[in-house]
Amino acid sequence: MIQSTSLEAFYKIQSSLGRAQKQVLDALRTQPNATNAEIAWMLKWTINRVTPRVLELRSPDVGLVEEVGRRKCRVTGRPALAWRAVPMPSAFPEKKKEQVKPVDKSMPLFI
């Protein structure tokens, strides 16, 4: 389970973001695995406006964006890094499912 202090810190960071950072983060939440050029295309911005916002969002202090990998950009056609928004922590994580023990076939079944 996530500590309440961790959840508070996560929301505090999000509430301190600038408008442009929030727009980039929202774009990555709706379209994960996007390159900077694809984000720029979605937001109708120049690439020079997107790249610094992604850099800020992936800094260790903020940590809201992470690298997915390198792939061909759908806008430029060139290899580029793709990004995604870090999943928000859950205050109520799923409980682990109990392991079902295999049936011991040597024991008789009683009905």
DSSP file (Angstrom, degrees, kcal/mol; ACC not computed):
  #  RESIDUE AA STRUCTURE BP1 BP2  ACC     N-H-->O    O-->H-N    N-H-->O    O-->H-N    TCO  KAPPA ALPHA  PHI   PSI    X-CA   Y-CA   Z-CA
    1    1 A M              0   0    0      0, 0.0     2,-0.2     0, 0.0    90,-0.1   0.000 360.0 360.0 360.0 141.6    0.0    0.0    0.0
    2    2 A I        -     0   0    0     88,-0.6     2,-0.1     1,-0.1     0, 0.0  -0.532 360.0-113.1 -77.0 139.6    1.3    3.5   -0.8
    3    3 A Q     >  -     0   0    0     -2,-0.2     4,-1.9     1,-0.1     3,-0.4  -0.434  18.6-126.1 -70.1 144.7    2.1    5.7    2.1
    4    4 A S  H  > S+     0   0    0      1,-0.2     4,-2.4     2,-0.2     5,-0.2   0.832 111.1  57.7 -62.3 -30.8   -0.2    8.7    2.5
    5    5 A T  H  > S+     0   0    0      2,-0.2     4,-2.3     1,-0.2    -1,-0.2   0.879 105.0  50.2 -67.5 -36.5    2.8   11.0    2.5
    6    6 A S  H  > S+     0   0    0     -3,-0.4     4,-2.2     2,-0.2    -2,-0.2   0.907 111.6  48.0 -66.0 -42.0    3.9    9.7   -0.9
    7    7 A L  H  X S+     0   0    0     -4,-1.9     4,-2.2     2,-0.2    -2,-0.2   0.899 111.3  50.5 -65.5 -40.9    0.4   10.3   -2.3
    8    8 A E  H  X S+     0   0    0     -4,-2.4     4,-2.3     1,-0.2    -2,-0.2   0.916 110.3  49.7 -62.8 -43.2    0.4   13.8   -0.8
    9    9 A A  H  X S+     0   0    0     -4,-2.3     4,-2.3     2,-0.2    -2,-0.2   0.899 109.2  52.7 -63.0 -40.6    3.8   14.5   -2.4
   10   10 A F  H  X S+     0   0    0     -4,-2.2     4,-2.0     1,-0.2    -2,-0.2   0.935 113.1  42.6 -60.7 -47.8    2.6   13.3   -5.8
   11   11 A Y  H  X S+     0   0    0     -4,-2.2     4,-2.1     1,-0.2    -1,-0.2   0.822 111.2  55.9 -70.6 -30.5   -0.4   15.5   -5.7
   12   12 A K  H  X S+     0   0    0     -4,-2.3     4,-1.0     2,-0.2    -1,-0.2   0.914 107.9  48.5 -66.3 -42.1    1.6   18.5   -4.4
   13   13 A I  H >< S+     0   0    0     -4,-2.3     3,-0.7     1,-0.2     4,-0.3   0.927 111.9  49.7 -62.0 -44.9    4.0   18.2   -7.4
   14   14 A Q  H >< S+     0   0    0     -4,-2.0     3,-1.2     1,-0.2    -1,-0.2   0.879 108.4  52.1 -63.7 -37.2    1.1   18.0   -9.8
   15   15 A S  H 3< S+     0   0    0     -4,-2.1    -1,-0.2     1,-0.2    -2,-0.2   0.699 105.4  56.6 -73.6 -16.6   -0.6   21.1   -8.3
   16   16 A S  T << S+     0   0    0     -4,-1.0    -1,-0.2    -3,-0.7    -2,-0.2   0.423  82.8 114.7 -93.1   1.5    2.6   23.1   -8.6
   17   17 A L    <   -     0   0    0     -3,-1.2     2,-0.1    -4,-0.3    -3,-0.0  -0.373  67.0-118.0 -72.4 150.0    2.9   22.5  -12.4
   18   18 A G     >  -     0   0    0      1,-0.1     4,-2.3    -2,-0.1     5,-0.2  -0.323  31.0-102.0 -77.4 168.9    2.7   25.4  -14.8
   19   19 A R  H  > S+     0   0    0      1,-0.2     4,-2.1     2,-0.2     5,-0.1   0.907 121.8  48.3 -61.5 -44.0   -0.1   25.5  -17.5
   20   20 A A  H  > S+     0   0    0      1,-0.2     4,-2.1     2,-0.2    -1,-0.2   0.893 110.9  51.4 -65.4 -39.4    2.2   24.4  -20.3
   21   21 A Q  H  > S+     0   0    0      1,-0.2     4,-2.6     2,-0.2    -1,-0.2   0.916 109.5  50.4 -63.2 -42.4    3.5   21.5  -18.2
   22   22 A K  H  X S+     0   0    0     -4,-2.3     4,-2.8     1,-0.2    -2,-0.2   0.890 108.9  51.9 -62.4 -39.4    0.0   20.4  -17.4
   23   23 A Q  H  X S+     0   0    0     -4,-2.1     4,-2.1     2,-0.2    -1,-0.2   0.911 111.6  45.9 -65.2 -41.7   -1.0   20.5  -21.1
   24   24 A V  H  X S+     0   0    0     -4,-2.1     4,-2.1     2,-0.2    -2,-0.2   0.920 113.8  49.3 -65.6 -43.3    2.0   18.3  -22.1
   25   25 A L  H  X S+     0   0    0     -4,-2.6     4,-1.7     1,-0.2    -2,-0.2   0.907 111.0  49.4 -63.2 -42.2    1.3   15.9  -19.2
   26   26 A D  H  X S+     0   0    0     -4,-2.8     4,-1.9     2,-0.2    -1,-0.2   0.890 108.9  53.2 -63.7 -39.0   -2.4   15.6  -20.2
   27   27 A A  H  X S+     0   0    0     -4,-2.1     4,-2.1     1,-0.2    -1,-0.2   0.903 110.0  47.9 -62.1 -40.5   -1.4   15.0  -23.8
   28   28 A L  H  < S+     0   0    0     -4,-2.1    57,-0.5     1,-0.2    -1,-0.2   0.789 108.7  54.4 -72.2 -26.9    0.8   12.1  -22.6
   29   29 A R  H  < S+     0   0    0     -4,-1.7    -1,-0.2     1,-0.2    -2,-0.2   0.852 114.8  39.8 -73.0 -33.7   -2.0   10.7  -20.5
   30   30 A T  H  < S+     0   0    0     -4,-1.9    -2,-0.2     1,-0.2    -1,-0.2   0.794 131.3  27.0 -83.5 -28.1   -4.3   10.6  -23.5
   31   31 A Q  S  < S-     0   0    0     -4,-2.1    -1,-0.2    -5,-0.2     3,-0.2  -0.650  79.0-172.4-134.7  77.3   -1.6    9.4  -25.9
   32   32 A P        +     0   0    0      0, 0.0    52,-0.2     0, 0.0    -3,-0.1  -0.244  68.9  41.3 -65.5 161.7    1.1    7.5  -24.1
   33   33 A N  S    S+     0   0    0     50,-1.2     2,-0.4     1,-0.2    51,-0.2   0.919  84.3 150.2  67.0  45.2    4.2    6.5  -26.1
   34   34 A A  E     -A   83   0A   0     49,-1.8    49,-2.8    -3,-0.2    -1,-0.2  -0.852  39.8-136.3-111.1 145.8    4.4    9.9  -27.9
   35   35 A T  E  >  -A   82   0A   0     -2,-0.4     4,-2.3    47,-0.2     5,-0.2  -0.433  32.9-102.7 -88.2 169.6    7.4   11.6  -29.2
   36   36 A N  H  > S+     0   0    0     45,-0.5     4,-2.5     1,-0.2     5,-0.2   0.902 123.8  50.9 -60.1 -40.8    8.1   15.4  -28.7
   37   37 A A  H  > S+     0   0    0      1,-0.2     4,-2.2     2,-0.2    -1,-0.2   0.879 109.9  49.9 -65.8 -37.2    7.1   16.0  -32.3
   38   38 A E  H  > S+     0   0    0      2,-0.2     4,-2.4     1,-0.2    -1,-0.2   0.883 110.7  49.3 -68.2 -37.9    3.8   14.1  -31.9
   39   39 A I  H  X S+     0   0    0     -4,-2.3     4,-2.5     2,-0.2    -2,-0.2   0.925 110.8  50.8 -64.3 -44.1    3.1   16.0  -28.7
   40   40 A A  H  X>S+     0   0    0     -4,-2.5     5,-2.3     1,-0.2     4,-1.0   0.908 111.0  48.7 -60.0 -42.3    3.7   19.3  -30.6
   41   41 A W  H  <5S+     0   0    0     -4,-2.2     3,-0.3     3,-0.2    -1,-0.2   0.914 111.4  49.6 -64.0 -43.5    1.4   18.2  -33.3
   42   42 A M  H  <5S+     0   0    0     -4,-2.4    -2,-0.2     1,-0.2    -1,-0.2   0.900 119.1  37.5 -62.1 -41.3   -1.4   17.2  -30.8
   43   43 A L  H  <5S-     0   0    0     -4,-2.5    -1,-0.2    -5,-0.1    -2,-0.2   0.516 106.9-124.1 -89.3  -5.9   -1.1   20.6  -29.0
   44   44 A K  T  <5 +     0   0    0     -4,-1.0     2,-0.2    -3,-0.3    -3,-0.2   0.901  68.4 131.4  59.3  42.6   -0.5   22.6  -32.2
   45   45 A W      < -     0   0    0     -5,-2.3     2,-0.2    -6,-0.2    -1,-0.2  -0.651  63.9 -97.6-112.7 170.3    2.7   23.9  -30.7
   46   46 A T    >>  -     0   0    0     -2,-0.2     3,-1.4     1,-0.1     4,-1.1  -0.589  33.4-116.7 -82.9 156.3    6.3   24.2  -32.0
   47   47 A I  H 3> S+     0   0    0      1,-0.3     4,-2.5    -2,-0.2     3,-0.2   0.831 114.2  64.4 -61.5 -31.6    8.7   21.5  -31.0
   48   48 A N  H 34 S+     0   0    0      1,-0.2    -1,-0.3     2,-0.2     0, 0.0   0.681 102.4  48.9 -68.4 -16.8   10.8   24.2  -29.2
   49   49 A R  H <> S+     0   0    0     -3,-1.4     4,-0.6     2,-0.1    -1,-0.2   0.763 114.6  44.2 -88.5 -29.2    7.9   24.7  -26.8
   50   50 A V  H  X S+     0   0    0     -4,-1.1     4,-2.3    -3,-0.2     3,-0.5   0.921 101.9  62.7 -81.4 -47.8    7.3   21.0  -26.1
   51   51 A T  H  X S+     0   0    0     -4,-2.5     4,-2.2     1,-0.3     5,-0.2   0.865 103.8  47.0 -53.7 -46.8   10.9   19.7  -25.6
   52   52 A P  H  > S+     0   0    0      0, 0.0     4,-2.4     0, 0.0    -1,-0.3   0.877 111.1  53.0 -64.7 -33.9   11.7   21.9  -22.5
   53   53 A R  H  X S+     0   0    0     -4,-0.6     4,-2.4    -3,-0.5    -2,-0.2   0.906 109.4  48.2 -66.9 -40.3    8.4   20.9  -20.8
   54   54 A V  H  X S+     0   0    0     -4,-2.3     4,-1.7     2,-0.2    -1,-0.2   0.920 110.8  51.9 -63.9 -42.6    9.1   17.2  -21.3
   55   55 A L  H  < S+     0   0    0     -4,-2.2     4,-0.5    -5,-0.2    -2,-0.2   0.916 111.4  46.9 -59.1 -43.9   12.6   17.8  -19.9
   56   56 A E  H >< S+     0   0    0     -4,-2.4     3,-0.9     1,-0.2     6,-0.3   0.907 111.8  50.5 -64.1 -42.2   11.1   19.5  -16.8
   57   57 A L  H 3< S+     0   0    0     -4,-2.4     7,-2.4     1,-0.2     8,-1.3   0.751 112.0  46.9 -71.2 -23.7    8.5   16.8  -16.3
   58   58 A R  T 3< S+     0   0    0     -4,-1.7    -1,-0.2     6,-0.2    -2,-0.2   0.429  84.2 118.1 -98.4   2.4   11.0   14.0  -16.4
   59   59 A S  S X> S-     0   0    0     -3,-0.9     4,-2.7    -4,-0.5     3,-0.7  -0.293  79.1-112.6 -63.0 153.5   13.5   15.6  -14.1
   60   60 A P  T 34 S+     0   0    0      0, 0.0    -1,-0.1     0, 0.0    -4,-0.0   0.806 116.2  57.8 -59.5 -29.2   14.2   13.7  -10.8
   61   61 A D  T 34 S+     0   0    0      1,-0.1    -4,-0.1    -5,-0.1    -5,-0.0   0.860 122.7  22.5 -69.5 -34.0   12.5   16.4   -8.8
   62   62 A V  T <4 S+     0   0    0     -3,-0.7    -5,-0.1    -6,-0.3    -4,-0.1   0.888  76.7 179.2 -98.1 -56.8    9.2   16.1  -10.7
   63   63 A G     <  +     0   0    0     -4,-2.7    -5,-0.2    -7,-0.3    -6,-0.1   0.813  34.7 127.8  61.6  36.3    9.4   12.6  -12.2
   64   64 A L        +     0   0    0     -7,-2.4    22,-2.8    -5,-0.2     2,-0.4   0.536  64.8  50.9 -99.4  -7.8    6.0   12.6  -13.9
   65   65 A V  E     -B   85   0A   0     -8,-1.3     2,-0.3    20,-0.3    20,-0.2  -0.984  64.7-174.8-130.4 140.8    7.2   11.5  -17.4
   66   66 A E  E     -B   84   0A   0     18,-2.6    18,-2.0    -2,-0.4     2,-0.2  -0.955  31.3-100.0-134.8 155.9    9.4    8.6  -18.3
   67   67 A E  E     -B   83   0A   0     -2,-0.3    16,-0.3    16,-0.2     3,-0.1  -0.503  25.4-174.3 -73.1 136.3   11.1    7.3  -21.4
   68   68 A V  E     -     0   0A   0     14,-3.1     2,-0.3     1,-0.4    15,-0.2   0.801  52.6 -89.0 -95.0 -40.9    9.3    4.4  -23.2
   69   69 A G  E     -B   82   0A   0     13,-1.0    13,-3.0     2,-0.1     2,-0.4  -0.936  46.9 -58.8 154.8-175.3   12.0    3.8  -25.8
   70   70 A R  E     +B   81   0A   0     -2,-0.3     2,-0.3    11,-0.2    11,-0.2  -0.850  59.0 146.0-102.8 134.2   13.1    4.8  -29.3
   71   71 A R  E     -B   80   0A   0      9,-2.6     9,-2.9    -2,-0.4     2,-0.4  -0.940  54.6 -70.8-153.9 173.8   10.8    4.3  -32.2
   72   72 A K  E     -B   79   0A   0     -2,-0.3     2,-0.2     7,-0.2     6,-0.1  -0.594  51.2-125.8 -75.0 126.3   10.0    5.9  -35.6
   73   73 A C     >  -     0   0    0      5,-2.9     4,-1.5    -2,-0.4    -1,-0.1  -0.519   6.0-144.7 -73.1 136.1    8.1    9.2  -35.1
   74   74 A R  T  4 S+     0   0    0     -2,-0.2    -1,-0.1     2,-0.2    -2,-0.0   0.635  98.4  43.8 -76.0 -14.3    4.8    9.4  -36.9
   75   75 A V  T  4 S+     0   0    0      3,-0.1    -1,-0.1     1,-0.0    -3,-0.0   0.882 127.7  22.5 -94.3 -50.4    5.3   13.1  -37.5
   76   76 A T  T  4 S-     0   0    0      2,-0.2    -2,-0.2     1,-0.0    -4,-0.0   0.728  89.1-135.1 -91.8 -23.9    8.9   13.3  -38.7
   77   77 A G     <  +     0   0    0     -4,-1.5    -3,-0.1     1,-0.3    -5,-0.1   0.485  69.1 112.6  80.2   1.8    9.4    9.7  -39.8
   78   78 A R  S    S-     0   0    0      1,-0.1    -5,-2.9    -6,-0.1    -1,-0.3  -0.685  80.7 -87.6-104.4 158.9   12.8    9.7  -38.0
   79   79 A P  E     + B   0  72A   0      0, 0.0     2,-0.3     0, 0.0    -7,-0.2  -0.430  59.4 162.2 -62.5 136.8   13.8    7.6  -34.9
   80   80 A A  E     - B   0  71A   0     -9,-2.9    -9,-2.6    -2,-0.1     2,-0.3  -0.981  42.4 -94.2-152.5 159.5   12.9    9.5  -31.7
   81   81 A L  E     - B   0  70A   0     -2,-0.3   -45,-0.5   -11,-0.2     2,-0.3  -0.573  37.3-147.8 -75.8 140.4   12.5    8.9  -28.0
   82   82 A A  E     -AB  35  69A   0    -13,-3.0   -14,-3.1    -2,-0.3   -13,-1.0  -0.851  12.6-159.2-110.1 149.1    8.9    8.3  -26.9
   83   83 A W  E     -AB  34  67A   0    -49,-2.8   -49,-1.8    -2,-0.3   -50,-1.2  -0.807   8.8-169.3-124.7 160.8    7.5    9.3  -23.6
   84   84 A R  E     - B   0  66A   0    -18,-2.0   -18,-2.6    -2,-0.3     2,-0.3  -0.987  31.8-104.8-146.4 154.3    4.7    8.4  -21.3
   85   85 A A  E     - B   0  65A   0    -57,-0.5   -20,-0.3    -2,-0.3   -21,-0.1  -0.599  43.8-109.9 -75.0 137.1    3.1    9.9  -18.2
   86   86 A V        -     0   0    0    -22,-2.8    -1,-0.1    -2,-0.3   -57,-0.0  -0.495  42.3-102.5 -65.8 132.6    4.1    8.0  -15.0
   87   87 A P        -     0   0    0      0, 0.0    -1,-0.1     0, 0.0     3,-0.1  -0.291  38.5-109.5 -58.4 140.0    1.0    6.1  -13.8
   88   88 A M        -     0   0    0      1,-0.1     2,-0.1    -3,-0.1   -81,-0.0  -0.480  37.1-108.2 -69.8 138.8   -0.6    7.9  -10.8
   89   89 A P        -     0   0    0      0, 0.0     2,-0.5     0, 0.0    -1,-0.1  -0.379  30.5-126.5 -67.6 146.9   -0.2    5.9   -7.6
   90   90 A S        -     0   0    0      1,-0.1   -88,-0.6    -3,-0.1   -83,-0.0  -0.803   9.5-156.5 -97.0 133.6   -3.3    4.3   -6.2
   91   91 A A  S    S+     0   0    0     -2,-0.5    -1,-0.1     1,-0.3   -84,-0.0   0.705  96.6  43.0 -75.8 -19.6   -4.3    5.0   -2.6
   92   92 A F  S    S-     0   0    0    -91,-0.1    -1,-0.3    -3,-0.0     3,-0.1  -0.692  83.7-167.1-127.6  78.0   -6.2    1.7   -2.7
   93   93 A P        -     0   0    0      0, 0.0     2,-0.1     0, 0.0    -2,-0.0  -0.252  32.9 -94.2 -66.4 153.8   -4.0   -0.9   -4.4
   94   94 A E        -     0   0    0      1,-0.1     2,-0.2     3,-0.0     3,-0.0  -0.383  41.3-114.6 -65.9 142.8   -5.5   -4.2   -5.5
   95   95 A K        -     0   0    0      1,-0.1     2,-0.2    -3,-0.1    -1,-0.1  -0.511  35.1-102.1 -75.6 147.5   -5.1   -7.0   -3.0
   96   96 A K        -     0   0    0     -2,-0.2     2,-0.2     1,-0.1    -1,-0.1  -0.480  36.8-118.1 -68.9 137.3   -3.0   -9.9   -4.1
   97   97 A K        -     0   0    0     -2,-0.2     2,-0.1     1,-0.1    -1,-0.1  -0.554  32.8-107.9 -75.8 141.3   -5.0  -12.8   -5.2
   98   98 A E        -     0   0    0     -2,-0.2     2,-0.3     1,-0.1    -1,-0.1  -0.436  33.1-111.7 -69.8 140.9   -4.5  -15.9   -3.1
   99   99 A Q        -     0   0    0     -2,-0.1     2,-0.5     1,-0.1    -1,-0.1  -0.562  27.4-132.9 -71.7 131.1   -2.6  -18.7   -4.7
  100  100 A V        -     0   0    0     -2,-0.3    -1,-0.1    -3,-0.0     3,-0.1  -0.759  20.1-130.4 -87.2 126.2   -4.7  -21.7   -5.4
  101  101 A K        -     0   0    0     -2,-0.5     3,-0.1     1,-0.1     2,-0.0  -0.530  27.0-106.8 -76.0 141.4   -3.0  -24.8   -4.3
  102  102 A P        -     0   0    0      0, 0.0     2,-0.3     0, 0.0    -1,-0.1  -0.351  40.2-100.5 -66.0 148.9   -3.0  -27.6   -6.8
  103  103 A V        -     0   0    0      1,-0.1     2,-1.0    -3,-0.1     3,-0.0  -0.519  27.4-130.5 -72.1 131.6   -5.3  -30.5   -6.1
  104  104 A D    >   -     0   0    0     -2,-0.3     3,-1.4     1,-0.2    -1,-0.1  -0.752  19.4-165.1 -83.1 106.7   -3.6  -33.5   -4.6
  105  105 A K  T 3  S+     0   0    0     -2,-1.0    -1,-0.2     1,-0.3     4,-0.1   0.605  80.4  69.2 -73.5 -10.5   -4.8  -36.3   -6.9
  106  106 A S  T 3  S+     0   0    0      2,-0.1    -1,-0.3    -3,-0.0    -2,-0.0   0.715  86.1  80.2 -79.7 -18.2   -3.7  -38.9   -4.5
  107  107 A M  S <  S-     0   0    0     -3,-1.4     2,-0.1     1,-0.1     0, 0.0  -0.718  87.9-117.0 -90.1 138.0   -6.4  -37.9   -2.0
  108  108 A P        -     0   0    0      0, 0.0     2,-0.4     0, 0.0    -2,-0.1  -0.416  23.7-125.5 -72.6 148.1   -9.9  -39.1   -2.6
  109  109 A L        -     0   0    0     -2,-0.1     2,-0.5    -4,-0.1    -4,-0.0  -0.796  19.5-153.1 -92.8 133.4  -12.6  -36.6   -3.2
  110  110 A F              0   0    0     -2,-0.4     0, 0.0     1,-0.1     0, 0.0  -0.911 360.0 360.0-108.9 132.5  -15.7  -36.7   -1.0
  111  111 A I              0   0    0     -2,-0.5    -1,-0.1     0, 0.0    -2,-0.0   0.394 360.0 360.0-108.6 360.0  -19.0  -35.5   -2.3
